[in-house]
Amino acid sequence: MGTRARTRRFTGWLDPVNDVDQAISRAVSRHPRSRVDDVMKALSGAANHSVLWFAIAAVLASRKGASRKAALRGVLAVAGASATANGIAKPLLPRRRPAASELPAYQVLAHPPTSSSFPSGHAASAAAFATAVCLESPRLGLVVAPVAATVAYSRVHVGVHWASDVLVGFGLGTGIALATRRWWPVRASDEARARPIDSVPPLPGGEGMLVVANSRSGPAGTDPSDDVAAALPLARLVPVREGEDLTDALDAEIARSDGWVKAIGVAGGDGTVVSAASVAVRHGLPLMVVPAGTLNHFARDVGIYDLQEAVDASAAGEAVAAGLAEVVAHPVGDPTGDAVIRRHHFLNTASIGSYPELVRLREKLQPRWGKWPAFAAALVTVLRRSEKVHVRINGKWEYVWFLFVGNGPYHPRGMVPAFRPTLDSGLLDVRWVRADLRFSRLRVIISLLLGALGHSRVYQQAEMTRLDVELVQPSVLATDGEVVEEAGRYTFGVSPHPVPVYRRDERNWSDRERPFLG
């Protein structure tokens, strides 16, 4: 069937819609000339090839956090919407554009497009970008949405689209932006749920707190010690010396304090935090966390984003329970499994196989790309060059590419782990990618692209309270992104005693303290 015949058939089905479209276009054409006409033409032209949305995305990406994630999600949504509208829908559903002769000259574009009118690619891209931004930051979405709606209307005003083209395009773009959640989940809350603990002491000014500040945790040239000392003038600071074991230093200070220490404070990255947390659990002390590392995964899960939030929580004496996972390394060939090489704690994740390399690559890409896209790119890269690991998982031998163990269930289920909604579940989230199936790496990548990783036989996931792992050849263990051990057998579990971590209860904020939550 030719293009003209398909056009007649398509429009024949939609005669009532065509009548409404023509009525709307005639109503728009009767408006007297004004500055609105120039604005509509300029805005419509600015959105050609999505240049307007890419420019806004560049501005949003200049700021870290939700703004940068909104920019990246917006660009991905625009790419999907534009490809679908212009590359698929237009060729399949051709439609004639409004006749330029029916519009006044001051409304018509100098060089109107000649492609199919249905659907509006401009409207699809506008809706995709605005919806994607709203998913990451409703506050920014309130600014972008009116611009997107105006761009969509401008296509009717300048006479290059019918109103129904715009409506369908807008719906298409919105749907594609919402669909990005299948591959890149949106976190509903910035902080994980946790059980409140009422027995922690309030420590205004840091009275009774032993604080360790690691200047090597964050960006080069930054040292949180001075800021911590100024914010907590009554606390005792423990310097971190190169080559010194942090847990030994804290244990020695607590032993010399003669009961003065009521809490442990830590300013650093996840590696420093987990060392302080292990000391806090051993001595039955609460923990104050100051995010001073590069990524600060644990602090973000707790809901502490800066020094002042940590200080306020410790002064108020408000805390939540956070689970502390542990892994025991055993010597190879130990028949009983009772011999211990070393015991490690972790607050976020542990891994065996090529996962440590994946984490390092993800952390390198994450500041520019965002967590999930960086993880996906790192996964594809690492799978391409990784080697199989022969491992027995809870009594069953398998070949795997890597083994991931999370301290608590991570979300989304059946996909790349992005965040955890609960801090004190008492469970381990165990995931591995099988290497014993044909084309297993290719199958993982295809499943990842289709958003169907959880339905692939290659991808395995389970929740448990204890995990025994034995390897044919000793393999490295990484905890919280740092390689800490190499052994042939590991036992994972969750400590029965969670660590109390200072965090303000939102219900106790005054109106003056309450932040604007976008």
NUFIKOL-996041 format. One record per residue (C-alpha): residue in three letters; x, y, z. Coordinates in steps of 0.001 Angstrom, whole numbers, padded with zeros to 6 digits, always signed. Example, Ala and Ser with C-alpha at 12.3 -4.5 7.8 and 13.67 -1.06 7.14 Angstrom:
BEGIN
ala+012300-004500+007800
ser+013670-001060+007140
% end
This chain:
BEGIN
met+000000+000000+000000
gly+001398+003414-000979
thr+001950+006356+001337
arg-001038+008268-000045
ala-003374+005292+000395
arg-002170+004725+003943
thr-002714+008395+004679
arg-006335+008283+003416
arg-007001+005124+005402
phe-005495+006540+008591
thr-007298+009865+008396
gly-010552+008174+007450
trp-010698+006468+010797
leu-010249+009769+012547
asp-012745+012061+010835
pro-014248+013303+014146
val-010741+014034+015423
asn-009883+015840+012195
asp-012944+018035+012593
val-011898+019034+016106
asp-008305+019619+014967
gln-009432+021924+012181
ala-011730+023846+014515
ile-008850+024385+016980
ser-006475+025510+014218
arg-009056+027996+012865
ala-009586+029385+016382
val-005837+029857+016840
ser-005488+031568+013455
arg-008127+034174+014366
his-006047+035605+017227
pro-004798+039108+016397
arg-001107+039612+015877
ser+000924+040109+019077
arg+004343+039432+020630
val+003053+035961+021473
asp+003496+034992+017816
asp+007198+035849+017888
val+007663+034013+021203
met+005933+030888+019893
lys+008054+030821+016735
ala+011267+031376+018700
leu+010453+028725+021282
ser+009347+026213+018667
gly+012575+026748+016761
ala+014696+026465+019910
ala+013266+022999+020511
asn+014346+021748+017060
his+016484+018616+017457
ser+015881+018950+021239
val+018522+021696+021481
leu+016461+023489+024140
trp+016279+020387+026361
phe+019959+019614+025981
ala+020784+023188+027000
ile+018573+022964+030095
ala+020083+019569+030891
ala+023583+021071+030746
val+022551+023701+033296
leu+020971+021087+035584
ala+024007+018814+035297
ser+026258+021552+036659
arg+024895+020779+040141
lys+025344+017430+041879
gly+022577+015350+043381
ala+018977+015329+042182
ser+019637+018089+039636
arg+022318+016084+037840
lys+020245+012893+037951
ala+017274+014818+036555
ala+019412+016052+033659
leu+020667+012574+032820
arg+017246+010951+033055
gly+015832+013786+030942
val+018378+013277+028164
leu+017759+009514+028147
ala+013992+010069+027994
val+014333+012595+025156
ala+016464+010154+023171
gly+013866+007412+023566
ala+010921+009699+022796
ser+012548+011242+019722
ala+013560+007859+018302
thr+010079+006437+018862
ala+008138+009423+017498
asn+010355+010274+014541
gly+011867+006906+013699
ile+008899+004589+014236
ala+005532+006365+014569
lys+005865+008926+011790
pro+006812+006442+009033
leu+004088+004010+010138
leu+001320+006597+010569
pro+001783+009333+007942
arg-000457+012389+008169
arg-000602+015653+006239
arg+000323+018778+008173
pro-001993+021827+008360
ala-001989+023947+005219
ala+000149+027075+005634
ser-002271+029058+003433
glu-004955+028787+006099
leu-002854+030684+008645
pro-001904+034375+008753
ala+001629+035043+007559
tyr+002795+036321+010951
gln+002164+032874+012521
val+003768+030672+009884
leu+007361+029436+010225
ala+009764+030472+007493
his+010852+026869+006878
pro+008085+024506+008035
pro+008900+020771+008332
thr+007746+018396+005608
ser+007702+015082+007469
ser+004573+013363+008730
ser+002509+015423+011128
phe+001634+012527+013440
pro+002749+012442+016174
ser+004503+015628+017246
gly+008151+014875+017925
his+008561+018243+019638
ala+005715+017462+022042
ala+007056+013957+022701
ser+010520+015260+023573
ala+009116+018103+025680
ala+006911+015770+027715
ala+009686+013188+028070
phe+012141+015727+029415
ala+009691+017403+031808
thr+008394+014090+033175
ala+011898+012721+033665
val+012948+015838+035570
cys+009809+015594+037742
leu+010661+011995+038633
glu+013998+013042+040119
ser+013043+016475+041462
pro+009413+017635+041635
arg+010658+021115+042511
leu+012681+021395+039296
gly+009803+019803+037428
leu+007546+022698+038405
val+009925+024992+036502
val+010439+022777+033444
ala+006835+021601+032958
pro+005398+025007+031887
val+008202+025382+029336
ala+007447+021921+027958
ala+003717+022656+027740
thr+004401+025936+025918
val+006698+024218+023406
ala+003998+021629+022738
tyr+001333+024318+022189
ser+003673+026341+019980
arg+003535+023603+017344
val-000191+024214+016930
his+000217+027998+017110
val+002739+028109+014270
gly+000608+025760+012187
val+002920+022753+011781
his+000867+020275+013840
trp-002730+019452+014599
ala-003796+019486+018241
ser-004216+015694+018284
asp-000617+015293+017031
val+000529+017260+020045
leu-001658+015378+022522
val-000501+011975+021302
gly+003124+013115+021212
phe+002836+014455+024741
gly+001376+011159+025944
leu+004072+009193+024145
gly+006867+011222+025707
thr+005352+010958+029179
gly+005045+007192+028861
ile+008642+006764+027731
ala+009931+008908+030615
leu+007932+006821+033093
ala+009270+003646+031482
thr+012855+004652+032316
arg+012057+003593+035890
arg+012231-000016+034729
trp+015941+000359+034006
trp+016753+003188+036395
pro+014557+003101+039524
val+013539+006275+041291
arg+014174+006351+045003
ala+010994+007416+046803
ser+012853+008618+049899
asp+016423+009802+050317
glu+016812+007960+053603
ala+016198+004321+054467
arg+013648+003247+057043
ala+015023+002196+060419
arg+013815+001430+063915
pro+014138+004421+066282
ile+016290+003958+069379
asp+015394+006037+072427
ser+018242+005019+074729
val+021078+007049+073176
pro+022397+010001+075203
pro+022044+013594+073957
leu+025534+015072+073577
pro+025273+018834+072958
gly+028580+020279+071840
gly+030002+016753+071572
glu+030388+016285+075334
gly+031355+012624+075850
met+032027+011944+072150
leu+035229+010504+070709
val+035555+011632+067093
val+037867+010357+064385
ala+038286+012513+061259
asn+040006+010950+058249
ser+041527+013564+055957
arg+042346+010898+053332
ser+038739+009780+052817
gly+037363+012607+050674
pro+038694+014725+047831
ala+042395+015557+047900
gly+043299+018596+049948
thr+040235+018481+052225
asp+040439+017848+055960
pro+037201+017794+057993
ser+039008+018035+061342
asp+038768+021807+061767
asp+035070+021932+060888
val+034308+019019+063227
ala+036278+020622+066068
ala+034425+023915+065621
ala+031001+022245+065508
leu+031743+019924+068458
pro+033985+021935+070787
leu+033536+019517+073733
ala+034408+016362+071766
arg+037809+014660+071697
leu+039337+014257+068241
val+041410+011197+067414
pro+043867+011836+064569
val+044202+009176+061883
arg+047860+008470+061279
glu+049082+006718+058172
gly+049726+003032+058818
glu+047868+003054+062156
asp+044930+000722+062688
leu+041898+002893+063361
thr+040129+000342+065556
asp+043229-000059+067746
ala+043501+003718+068138
leu+039851+004038+069180
asp+040060+001081+071562
ala+043111+002642+073229
glu+041378+006017+073633
ile+038282+004396+075124
ala+040417+002420+077570
arg+042139+005644+078728
ser+038916+007636+079000
asp+037768+006034+082274
gly+034118+005963+081226
trp+034027+009454+079693
val+033215+008216+076173
lys+029460+008027+075545
ala+029527+007830+071730
ile+031827+007427+068717
gly+031864+010036+065974
val+033400+009515+062549
ala+034022+011899+059650
gly+035142+010007+056583
gly+034154+007593+053855
asp+032511+004203+054182
gly+035783+002417+054979
thr+036451+004731+057924
val+032809+004575+059039
val+032716+000769+059169
ser+035875+000684+061297
ala+034324+003123+063770
ala+031025+001196+063671
ser+032738-002076+064618
val+034284-000343+067648
ala+030942+001216+068587
val+029177-002175+068506
arg+031919-003867+070506
his+031684-001235+073264
gly+027909-000749+073102
leu+028169+002900+072008
pro+026080+004930+069530
leu+027667+006253+066344
met+027581+009723+064826
val+028369+009787+061078
val+029632+012850+059213
pro+029765+012382+055404
ala+033339+013323+054510
gly+034206+010696+051909
thr+033837+010630+048155
leu+030463+008888+047809
asn+029221+008419+051415
his+026796+005578+050668
phe+026067+004732+054287
ala+025589+008340+055408
arg+023126+008905+052546
asp+021177+005774+053493
val+020993+006986+057078
gly+019848+010404+055890
ile+022841+012478+057027
tyr+024058+014820+054290
asp+026272+017287+056134
leu+028030+018000+059409
gln+025224+020141+060808
glu+022650+017346+060476
ala+024928+014993+062402
val+025562+017605+065112
asp+021846+018357+065499
ala+020976+014658+065811
ser+023629+013977+068464
ala+022577+017048+070444
ala+018938+015913+070355
gly+019774+012345+071350
glu+017812+010804+068453
ala+019060+007668+066680
val+018028+004682+064579
ala+019226+001084+064430
ala+021539+000166+061560
gly+022488-003439+060885
leu+026170-004346+060792
ala+027084-007306+058576
glu+030193-009405+059030
val+032245-011847+057017
val+034718-014374+058414
ala+037623-015520+056249
his+038671-019160+056817
pro+041892-020885+055714
val+041733-023155+052677
gly+041178-026822+053513
asp+039824-026251+057005
pro+037560-029331+057494
thr+035515-027847+060339
gly+035170-024274+059135
asp+035962-023098+062660
ala+039435-021702+061988
val+039428-017958+061363
ile+041945-015926+059413
arg+040265-012599+059986
arg+036841-011103+060655
his+035596-008086+058689
his+032515-005939+059099
phe+030668-004115+056344
leu+027830-001617+056346
asn+026859-001680+052669
thr+028095-004497+050450
ala+030650-007264+050122
ser+031678-009095+046989
ile+033813-011883+045523
gly+035108-012244+041969
ser+035141-009395+039484
tyr+032677-007306+041476
pro+035431-005245+043197
glu+036640-004137+039744
leu+033045-003324+038811
val+032688-001167+041946
arg+035890+000725+041221
leu+034829+001467+037647
arg+031322+002450+038737
glu+032679+004885+041324
lys+034914+006412+038655
leu+031942+007012+036338
gln+029290+007801+038949
pro+030085+011508+039586
arg+029415+012263+035909
trp+026810+009654+034963
gly+024827+008920+038112
lys+024781+005645+040034
trp+022640+003346+037908
pro+023962+004301+034438
ala+027514+004098+035806
phe+026775+000653+037246
ala+025298-000567+033955
ala+028288+000672+031944
ala+030710-000826+034468
leu+028848-004154+034429
val+029112-004451+030639
thr+032809-003532+030712
val+033743-005905+033529
leu+031767-008872+032199
arg+033606-008559+028894
arg+037021-009137+030492
ser+036284-011006+033733
glu+037179-014639+034506
lys+034930-017363+035882
val+035020-018168+039582
his+034306-021744+040733
val+032453-021366+044001
arg+030227-023367+046335
ile+027305-021252+047551
asn+025543-022793+050550
gly+026615-026289+049521
lys+026066-026034+045741
trp+028988-025698+043342
glu+028598-023162+040523
tyr+030661-021143+038076
val+029935-017448+038501
trp+031245-014154+037179
phe+030870-012515+040569
leu+029030-012773+043877
phe+027357-009764+045538
val+026298-009686+049193
gly+024278-006718+050467
asn+023789-005775+054101
gly+020006-005877+053847
pro+017760-006255+050771
tyr+018583-003801+047999
his+016106-002413+045496
pro+015025-002928+042816
arg+014430-006643+043065
gly+015573-008574+040020
met+017702-005738+038704
val+020970-003984+039382
pro+021020-003160+043133
ala+020591+000606+043464
phe+019576+001390+047044
arg+018209-000230+050184
pro+014960+000908+051766
thr+015682-000539+055239
leu+018740-000320+057486
asp+017998-003067+060036
ser+016337-005980+058205
gly+018705-008624+059622
leu+018993-010199+056142
leu+021662-010585+053499
asp+020857-009801+049873
val+022832-012351+047836
arg+023092-012019+044039
trp+025328-013706+041511
val+025690-014006+037740
arg+026092-017571+036517
ala+028949-018378+034155
asp+028008-021999+033399
leu+025311-021212+030816
arg+025991-020636+027131
phe+026431-016988+026146
ser+025859-016016+029783
arg+027522-012611+029480
leu+025596-011746+026325
arg+022361-012875+027994
val+023017-010652+030987
ile+023644-007615+028797
ile+020523-008235+026686
ser+018404-008760+029809
leu+019801-005572+031282
leu+018924-003596+028147
leu+015398-005032+028150
gly+014889-004367+031844
ala+014280-008082+032385
leu+017378-009116+034339
gly+015286-010651+037127
his+013687-013058+034623
ser+016997-014336+033260
arg+018331-017753+034335
val+021803-016221+034394
tyr+020916-013813+037206
gln+020320-015366+040644
gln+019123-013685+043830
ala+018203-014817+047344
glu+017749-013402+050838
met+019201-015258+053813
thr+020578-014761+057302
arg+023797-016731+056729
leu+025893-017515+053665
asp+028763-020012+053356
val+031054-019605+050360
glu+033916-021915+049384
leu+036208-021389+046397
val+038359-023815+044426
gln+040991-021096+044098
pro+041357-018315+046709
ser+039655-015124+045573
val+039720-011546+046771
leu+037009-010196+049028
ala+035911-006574+048858
thr+033815-004912+051550
asp+032232-001493+051036
gly+034179-001114+047802
glu+037636-001841+049246
val+039636-005058+048751
val+040347-006395+052253
glu+041143-010105+052037
glu+042072-013104+049904
ala+040968-016510+051119
gly+039342-019728+049978
arg+036348-019776+052287
tyr+034043-017113+053707
thr+031049-017052+056029
phe+028690-014074+055871
gly+026141-013047+058466
val+024517-010108+060221
ser+025588-009048+063692
pro+022831-009650+066275
his+023540-006219+067715
pro+022746-003282+065384
val+024667-000068+065829
pro+022648+002989+066983
val+023315+005836+064527
tyr+022349+009412+065357
arg+019605+010710+063052
arg+016957+013342+063673
asp+013353+012211+063815
glu+011479+014364+061266
arg+008456+014445+063567
asn+010503+016401+066091
trp+011660+019135+063707
ser+010419+022615+064401
asp+008993+024685+061566
arg+012194+026702+061535
glu+014369+023584+061135
arg+012207+021786+058584
pro+013826+021909+055125
phe+011990+022328+051871
leu+011623+018848+050414
gly+011383+019113+046639
% end
